Amino acid sequence: MKTLDLAGISVYVERKVHPIYEELTSRSSKKAEDHPFATMKDLFMMSACIGAQQDKFVELGPSRDIFSGETFNSKTEVPVLAALAYHQTKDIEVLSDPKKVIEIAQGWANGGIHIVREALLERPGRPLYNLVEMLLSEVASS
């Protein structure tokens, strides 16, 4: 099976949500309890999955690139992105267009980042502990 080649494709987030990405990603001088995601890509993947799960697809407004598509792991993350694209379109042909797959993932992440922000930053407690609670709650309900 041929994998999607995402090399050379930039991944974007809305300018207005970029501070959320900065706040939740780790910095070497900060504690993981406050910045639970190692990279913006990790937060993007979670946001895209949550956006799709909760049917929160939001087209991007003014945006900025945060990383390149080749950052995605071809064995673990690219298949998830392909599944999210198929989930949106219900058309297998979308898998032949890497740019469209990324565009769709961006829409899911754009909707999902607000859910992540609310769960991790707008509740009492530190973001890492809120993330663990969010995941445990999801496991318990499924």
C-alpha positions, 0 to 999 in steps of 0.5 A, a space after each residue: 500500500 502506498 503511503 501519503 507523501 506529505 513532504 513539502 506541505 505546510 500545516 496551518 492553524 488560525 492565528 488566533 489559536 496559535 497562542 493556545 498551541 504555544 501555551 500547551 506545548 512544552 518548553 525546556 524551561 517549563 514544567 510538563 504539568 503546564 505544557 503537556 504536549 511535546 510538540 505542536 504536531 502532537 497537539 494538532 493531532 489530538 485536536 484534529 481527532 477530538 474535532 472529528 469525534 465531536 463533529 467540530 469541523 471549522 474552516 481556517 480563517 487567517 492562519 500561519 504555518 506551524 510545521 511541515 507535513 513531513 513531520 508526521 510519522 508515516 506509519 502512525 500519524 499519516 493513516 490517522 490523517 487519512 482516516 480523518 479525511 475520509 471521515 469528512 468526505 466519505 470519498 476514497 479519492 480524497 486519499 490521492 490528494 495529500 494537500 486535501 488530506 492536510 486541509 481537512 485535518 486542519 479543519 478538524 484541528 481548528 474545531 478541536 483546539 477549542 475543546 482541548 483549550 476548554 478541557 485543559 486550560 479553562 478548568 481548575 488544575 494544571 493542564 497535564 492533570 486535566 488532560 489525564 482526566 479528559 482521557 480517563 473520562 473518554 475511556 470510561 464512557 466508551 
